[in-house]
Amino acid sequence: MLRTKIAVFVSGGGTNLQALLDAQKRGEIPSGEIALVLASNDSAYALTRAADNGVKSVVVKRKEFPSQEVYEQKMKEVLEENAIEMIVLAGFMSLLSEDFTLAYPKRIVNIHPSLIPSFCGKGFYGLHVHEAALAYGVKVTGATVHYVNEIPDGGEIILQKAVDVLEGDTPEVLQRRVMEQAEWVILPKAVEMVAQKLQKGN
Protein backbone atom coordinates (compact mmCIF):
# COMPACT_ATOMS: atom_id res chain seq x y z
CA MET A 1 0.00 0.00 0.00
CA LEU A 2 1.38 3.41 -0.97
CA ARG A 3 1.60 5.82 1.93
CA THR A 4 0.97 9.56 1.82
CA LYS A 5 4.40 11.20 1.76
CA ILE A 6 4.71 13.78 4.51
CA ALA A 7 7.10 16.71 5.02
CA VAL A 8 7.43 18.14 8.54
CA PHE A 9 8.37 21.85 8.63
CA VAL A 10 10.38 22.84 11.73
CA SER A 11 12.30 25.80 13.16
CA GLY A 12 13.57 24.65 16.55
CA GLY A 13 13.84 21.70 18.90
CA GLY A 14 11.42 19.47 17.08
CA THR A 15 9.56 17.96 20.04
CA ASN A 16 6.41 17.55 17.92
CA LEU A 17 8.51 16.03 15.13
CA GLN A 18 9.80 13.53 17.70
CA ALA A 19 6.23 12.74 18.76
CA LEU A 20 5.40 12.00 15.11
CA LEU A 21 8.51 9.87 14.56
CA ASP A 22 7.74 7.89 17.73
CA ALA A 23 4.11 7.43 16.67
CA GLN A 24 5.26 6.26 13.24
CA LYS A 25 7.55 3.68 14.89
CA ARG A 26 4.62 2.45 16.98
CA GLY A 27 2.58 1.98 13.79
CA GLU A 28 0.14 4.77 14.59
CA ILE A 29 0.47 6.51 11.22
CA PRO A 30 -0.12 3.57 8.85
CA SER A 31 -1.44 5.78 6.03
CA GLY A 32 1.52 8.18 6.01
CA GLU A 33 5.29 8.23 5.90
CA ILE A 34 7.50 11.06 7.19
CA ALA A 35 9.70 11.42 4.12
CA LEU A 36 11.25 14.85 4.66
CA VAL A 37 12.07 17.37 7.39
CA LEU A 38 12.35 20.97 6.16
CA ALA A 39 13.98 23.42 8.59
CA SER A 40 14.01 27.20 8.44
CA ASN A 41 17.43 27.35 10.11
CA ASP A 42 20.47 25.10 10.12
CA SER A 43 20.87 25.05 13.90
CA ALA A 44 17.43 23.52 14.55
CA TYR A 45 17.82 20.48 16.81
CA ALA A 46 14.99 18.94 14.79
CA LEU A 47 17.61 18.25 12.08
CA THR A 48 19.46 15.98 14.51
CA ARG A 49 16.21 14.17 15.29
CA ALA A 50 15.65 13.64 11.56
CA ALA A 51 19.18 12.26 11.08
CA ASP A 52 18.82 9.96 14.12
CA ASN A 53 15.67 8.51 12.57
CA GLY A 54 17.00 8.17 9.04
CA VAL A 55 14.74 10.88 7.62
CA LYS A 56 16.03 13.13 4.86
CA SER A 57 16.28 16.81 5.81
CA VAL A 58 16.81 20.10 4.04
CA VAL A 59 17.36 23.68 5.25
CA VAL A 60 15.63 26.57 3.46
CA LYS A 61 16.29 29.96 5.10
CA ARG A 62 14.01 32.90 4.36
CA LYS A 63 16.85 35.45 4.57
CA GLU A 64 18.75 33.76 1.75
CA PHE A 65 16.02 34.70 -0.75
CA PRO A 66 15.19 38.17 -2.09
CA SER A 67 11.44 37.79 -1.55
CA GLN A 68 8.78 35.61 0.07
CA GLU A 69 7.75 34.49 -3.41
CA VAL A 70 11.22 33.20 -4.34
CA TYR A 71 11.60 31.57 -0.90
CA GLU A 72 8.30 29.74 -1.28
CA GLN A 73 9.13 28.75 -4.85
CA LYS A 74 12.26 27.05 -3.52
CA MET A 75 10.22 25.19 -0.89
CA LYS A 76 7.74 24.07 -3.54
CA GLU A 77 10.62 22.73 -5.67
CA VAL A 78 11.99 20.77 -2.72
CA LEU A 79 8.53 19.32 -2.02
CA GLU A 80 8.06 18.35 -5.67
CA GLU A 81 11.52 16.75 -5.87
CA ASN A 82 10.59 14.56 -2.89
CA ALA A 83 7.04 13.81 -4.12
CA ILE A 84 5.56 15.30 -0.93
CA GLU A 85 1.76 15.17 -0.69
CA MET A 86 1.18 16.57 2.80
CA ILE A 87 2.86 19.14 5.07
CA VAL A 88 2.88 19.27 8.87
CA LEU A 89 3.91 22.55 10.49
CA ALA A 90 5.51 21.59 13.82
CA GLY A 91 6.85 24.77 15.39
CA PHE A 92 7.61 26.34 12.02
CA MET A 93 8.26 30.04 12.60
CA SER A 94 8.13 31.34 9.02
CA LEU A 95 4.76 32.56 7.81
CA LEU A 96 3.40 31.09 4.59
CA SER A 97 1.62 33.25 2.03
CA GLU A 98 -1.82 32.68 0.58
CA ASP A 99 -0.17 31.61 -2.70
CA PHE A 100 1.64 28.81 -0.88
CA THR A 101 -1.31 27.60 1.20
CA LEU A 102 -3.62 27.64 -1.84
CA ALA A 103 -1.17 25.37 -3.67
CA TYR A 104 -1.76 22.68 -1.01
CA PRO A 105 -5.47 22.86 -0.11
CA LYS A 106 -6.32 20.63 2.88
CA ARG A 107 -2.78 19.25 2.68
CA ILE A 108 -1.12 21.47 5.31
CA VAL A 109 -1.81 20.96 9.01
CA ASN A 110 -0.53 22.89 12.02
CA ILE A 111 -0.44 22.23 15.76
CA HIS A 112 -1.28 25.19 18.00
CA PRO A 113 -0.89 25.13 21.80
CA SER A 114 -4.34 26.44 22.75
CA LEU A 115 -7.99 25.67 22.15
CA ILE A 116 -8.62 27.76 19.04
CA PRO A 117 -10.24 30.35 18.80
CA SER A 118 -8.64 31.30 22.14
CA PHE A 119 -5.09 32.67 22.19
CA CYS A 120 -4.35 32.28 18.51
CA GLY A 121 -3.48 34.34 15.47
CA LYS A 122 -0.67 36.83 14.93
CA GLY A 123 1.85 36.98 17.78
CA PHE A 124 0.53 33.91 19.57
CA TYR A 125 3.27 31.31 19.40
CA GLY A 126 5.48 29.39 21.82
CA LEU A 127 5.43 30.59 25.42
CA HIS A 128 3.39 33.70 24.50
CA VAL A 129 0.30 31.48 24.19
CA HIS A 130 0.68 30.06 27.69
CA GLU A 131 1.54 33.47 29.19
CA ALA A 132 -1.69 34.83 27.70
CA ALA A 133 -3.76 31.89 28.98
CA LEU A 134 -2.41 32.35 32.53
CA ALA A 135 -2.83 36.14 32.40
CA TYR A 136 -6.46 35.70 31.36
CA GLY A 137 -7.04 33.18 34.15
CA VAL A 138 -8.57 30.37 32.09
CA LYS A 139 -9.07 27.07 33.94
CA VAL A 140 -8.79 24.92 30.83
CA THR A 141 -6.45 25.23 27.87
CA GLY A 142 -5.19 22.63 25.41
CA ALA A 143 -4.05 22.13 21.86
CA THR A 144 -5.57 22.24 18.39
CA VAL A 145 -4.58 20.64 15.10
CA HIS A 146 -6.05 22.54 12.17
CA TYR A 147 -5.76 22.89 8.42
CA VAL A 148 -3.64 25.85 7.33
CA ASN A 149 -5.05 28.62 5.17
CA GLU A 150 -4.01 32.23 4.55
CA ILE A 151 -5.23 33.37 8.00
CA PRO A 152 -2.82 32.61 10.90
CA ASP A 153 -4.44 29.79 12.92
CA GLY A 154 -7.59 30.35 10.89
CA GLY A 155 -8.11 27.04 9.10
CA GLU A 156 -10.69 24.35 9.82
CA ILE A 157 -10.14 22.47 13.09
CA ILE A 158 -9.28 18.77 12.81
CA LEU A 159 -8.78 17.76 16.45
CA GLN A 160 -8.65 19.41 19.86
CA LYS A 161 -7.78 18.20 23.34
CA ALA A 162 -8.30 20.05 26.60
CA VAL A 163 -5.76 20.30 29.43
CA ASP A 164 -6.44 21.64 32.93
CA VAL A 165 -4.62 24.73 34.13
CA LEU A 166 -3.39 24.10 37.68
CA GLU A 167 -2.76 26.52 40.51
CA GLY A 168 0.84 27.68 40.57
CA ASP A 169 1.40 26.95 36.88
CA THR A 170 4.14 28.94 35.18
CA PRO A 171 4.11 29.37 31.38
CA GLU A 172 6.92 26.80 31.13
CA VAL A 173 5.14 24.21 33.30
CA LEU A 174 1.89 24.71 31.41
CA GLN A 175 3.67 24.50 28.06
CA ARG A 176 5.14 21.12 29.02
CA ARG A 177 1.79 19.75 30.23
CA VAL A 178 0.02 20.89 27.06
CA MET A 179 2.71 19.18 24.96
CA GLU A 180 2.60 15.90 26.88
CA GLN A 181 -1.15 15.65 27.42
CA ALA A 182 -2.45 17.22 24.21
CA GLU A 183 -0.01 18.06 21.41
CA TRP A 184 1.83 14.75 21.34
CA VAL A 185 -1.48 12.87 21.57
CA ILE A 186 -3.58 14.59 18.91
CA LEU A 187 -0.91 15.49 16.35
CA PRO A 188 -0.17 11.88 15.28
CA LYS A 189 -3.92 11.10 15.27
CA ALA A 190 -4.71 14.12 13.07
CA VAL A 191 -1.81 13.36 10.73
CA GLU A 192 -3.10 9.81 10.27
CA MET A 193 -6.65 11.08 9.62
CA VAL A 194 -5.49 13.51 6.91
CA ALA A 195 -2.99 11.07 5.38
CA GLN A 196 -5.74 8.47 5.13
CA LYS A 197 -8.09 10.94 3.43
CA LEU A 198 -5.42 11.94 0.93
CA GLN A 199 -4.62 8.30 0.23
CA LYS A 200 -8.25 7.56 -0.57
CA GLY A 201 -8.42 10.65 -2.78
CA ASN A 202 -5.33 9.75 -4.80
C-alpha positions in Angstrom: 0.0 0.0 0.0 1.4 3.4 -1.0 1.6 5.8 1.9 1.0 9.6 1.8 4.4 11.2 1.8 4.7 13.8 4.5 7.1 16.7 5.0 7.4 18.1 8.5 8.4 21.8 8.6 10.4 22.8 11.7 12.3 25.8 13.2 13.6 24.7 16.6 13.8 21.7 18.9 11.4 19.5 17.1 9.6 18.0 20.0 6.4 17.5 17.9 8.5 16.0 15.1 9.8 13.5 17.7 6.2 12.7 18.8 5.4 12.0 15.1 8.5 9.9 14.6 7.7 7.9 17.7 4.1 7.4 16.7 5.3 6.3 13.2 7.6 3.7 14.9 4.6 2.4 17.0 2.6 2.0 13.8 0.1 4.8 14.6 0.5 6.5 11.2 -0.1 3.6 8.8 -1.4 5.8 6.0 1.5 8.2 6.0 5.3 8.2 5.9 7.5 11.1 7.2 9.7 11.4 4.1 11.3 14.8 4.7 12.1 17.4 7.4 12.4 21.0 6.2 14.0 23.4 8.6 14.0 27.2 8.4 17.4 27.4 10.1 20.5 25.1 10.1 20.9 25.1 13.9 17.4 23.5 14.6 17.8 20.5 16.8 15.0 18.9 14.8 17.6 18.2 12.1 19.5 16.0 14.5 16.2 14.2 15.3 15.7 13.6 11.6 19.2 12.3 11.1 18.8 10.0 14.1 15.7 8.5 12.6 17.0 8.2 9.0 14.7 10.9 7.6 16.0 13.1 4.9 16.3 16.8 5.8 16.8 20.1 4.0 17.4 23.7 5.2 15.6 26.6 3.5 16.3 30.0 5.1 14.0 32.9 4.4 16.8 35.5 4.6 18.7 33.8 1.8 16.0 34.7 -0.7 15.2 38.2 -2.1 11.4 37.8 -1.6 8.8 35.6 0.1 7.7 34.5 -3.4 11.2 33.2 -4.3 11.6 31.6 -0.9 8.3 29.7 -1.3 9.1 28.7 -4.8 12.3 27.1 -3.5 10.2 25.2 -0.9 7.7 24.1 -3.5 10.6 22.7 -5.7 12.0 20.8 -2.7 8.5 19.3 -2.0 8.1 18.3 -5.7 11.5 16.7 -5.9 10.6 14.6 -2.9 7.0 13.8 -4.1 5.6 15.3 -0.9 1.8 15.2 -0.7 1.2 16.6 2.8 2.9 19.1 5.1 2.9 19.3 8.9 3.9 22.5 10.5 5.5 21.6 13.8 6.8 24.8 15.4 7.6 26.3 12.0 8.3 30.0 12.6 8.1 31.3 9.0 4.8 32.6 7.8 3.4 31.1 4.6 1.6 33.2 2.0 -1.8 32.7 0.6 -0.2 31.6 -2.7 1.6 28.8 -0.9 -1.3 27.6 1.2 -3.6 27.6 -1.8 -1.2 25.4 -3.7 -1.8 22.7 -1.0 -5.5 22.9 -0.1 -6.3 20.6 2.9 -2.8 19.3 2.7 -1.1 21.5 5.3 -1.8 21.0 9.0 -0.5 22.9 12.0 -0.4 22.2 15.8 -1.3 25.2 18.0 -0.9 25.1 21.8 -4.3 26.4 22.8 -8.0 25.7 22.1 -8.6 27.8 19.0 -10.2 30.3 18.8 -8.6 31.3 22.1 -5.1 32.7 22.2 -4.3 32.3 18.5 -3.5 34.3 15.5 -0.7 36.8 14.9 1.9 37.0 17.8 0.5 33.9 19.6 3.3 31.3 19.4 5.5 29.4 21.8 5.4 30.6 25.4 3.4 33.7 24.5 0.3 31.5 24.2 0.7 30.1 27.7 1.5 33.5 29.2 -1.7 34.8 27.7 -3.8 31.9 29.0 -2.4 32.3 32.5 -2.8 36.1 32.4 -6.5 35.7 31.4 -7.0 33.2 34.1 -8.6 30.4 32.1 -9.1 27.1 33.9 -8.8 24.9 30.8 -6.4 25.2 27.9 -5.2 22.6 25.4 -4.0 22.1 21.9 -5.6 22.2 18.4 -4.6 20.6 15.1 -6.0 22.5 12.2 -5.8 22.9 8.4 -3.6 25.9 7.3 -5.0 28.6 5.2 -4.0 32.2 4.5 -5.2 33.4 8.0 -2.8 32.6 10.9 -4.4 29.8 12.9 -7.6 30.4 10.9 -8.1 27.0 9.1 -10.7 24.4 9.8 -10.1 22.5 13.1 -9.3 18.8 12.8 -8.8 17.8 16.5 -8.6 19.4 19.9 -7.8 18.2 23.3 -8.3 20.0 26.6 -5.8 20.3 29.4 -6.4 21.6 32.9 -4.6 24.7 34.1 -3.4 24.1 37.7 -2.8 26.5 40.5 0.8 27.7 40.6 1.4 27.0 36.9 4.1 28.9 35.2 4.1 29.4 31.4 6.9 26.8 31.1 5.1 24.2 33.3 1.9 24.7 31.4 3.7 24.5 28.1 5.1 21.1 29.0 1.8 19.7 30.2 0.0 20.9 27.1 2.7 19.2 25.0 2.6 15.9 26.9 -1.2 15.7 27.4 -2.5 17.2 24.2 0.0 18.1 21.4 1.8 14.7 21.3 -1.5 12.9 21.6 -3.6 14.6 18.9 -0.9 15.5 16.3 -0.2 11.9 15.3 -3.9 11.1 15.3 -4.7 14.1 13.1 -1.8 13.4 10.7 -3.1 9.8 10.3 -6.6 11.1 9.6 -5.5 13.5 6.9 -3.0 11.1 5.4 -5.7 8.5 5.1 -8.1 10.9 3.4 -5.4 11.9 0.9 -4.6 8.3 0.2 -8.2 7.6 -0.6 -8.4 10.7 -2.8 -5.3 9.8 -4.8 
